[in-house]
Amino acid sequence: MTRVDDLQKKYPMIPQDIVLKWEFVSHGVRDRAQGGHIEKALRDEQRIVTLLAPVLDQ
């Protein structure tokens, strides 16, 4: 089972395309943080919040 499958199972109310974007951006955050690019990682974290906020507010 992939991470996307796990997220989809844990959060069934979030559409699959949003889960895919979430995982894609999250992967970038981890890579940037590990590479020392903290400001870029924080911007990507904000993108995740912006992406998920409308879905989670429903």
C-alpha positions as CSV (number, residue, x, y, z in Angstrom):
1,M,0.0,0.0,0.0
2,T,1.4,3.4,-0.9
3,R,1.4,6.6,1.2
4,V,-1.3,8.0,-1.1
5,D,-3.5,5.0,-0.4
6,D,-2.9,5.4,3.3
7,L,-3.8,9.1,3.2
8,Q,-6.9,8.3,1.1
9,K,-8.0,5.7,3.6
10,K,-7.3,8.0,6.6
11,Y,-9.0,11.0,5.1
12,P,-11.8,9.7,2.8
13,M,-13.4,13.2,2.6
14,I,-10.4,14.6,0.7
15,P,-10.6,14.0,-3.1
16,Q,-7.9,11.9,-4.6
17,D,-6.4,14.7,-6.7
18,I,-5.9,16.8,-3.6
19,V,-4.3,13.8,-1.8
20,L,-1.9,13.4,-4.7
21,K,-1.0,17.1,-4.7
22,W,-0.6,16.9,-0.9
23,E,1.9,14.0,-1.1
24,F,3.8,15.6,-4.0
25,V,4.3,18.9,-2.1
26,S,5.0,17.1,1.2
27,H,7.8,15.2,-0.6
28,G,9.3,18.5,-1.7
29,V,9.1,19.9,1.8
30,R,11.1,17.0,3.2
31,D,13.7,17.3,0.5
32,R,14.1,21.0,1.0
33,A,14.3,20.8,4.7
34,Q,16.9,18.1,4.6
35,G,18.9,20.2,2.1
36,G,18.9,23.1,4.5
37,H,16.4,25.2,2.5
38,I,14.1,26.0,5.5
39,E,12.4,29.1,4.0
40,K,11.4,27.2,0.9
41,A,10.2,24.3,2.9
42,L,8.1,26.6,5.0
43,R,6.6,28.1,1.8
44,D,5.7,24.6,0.6
45,E,4.1,23.8,4.0
46,Q,1.9,26.9,3.5
47,R,0.9,25.5,0.1
48,I,-0.2,22.3,1.8
49,V,-2.3,24.3,4.3
50,T,-3.9,26.4,1.5
51,L,-4.6,23.2,-0.5
52,L,-6.3,21.4,2.3
53,A,-8.1,24.2,4.1
54,P,-11.2,24.4,1.8
55,V,-11.6,20.6,1.9
56,L,-11.2,20.3,5.6
57,D,-13.6,23.2,6.3
58,Q,-16.5,21.4,4.7
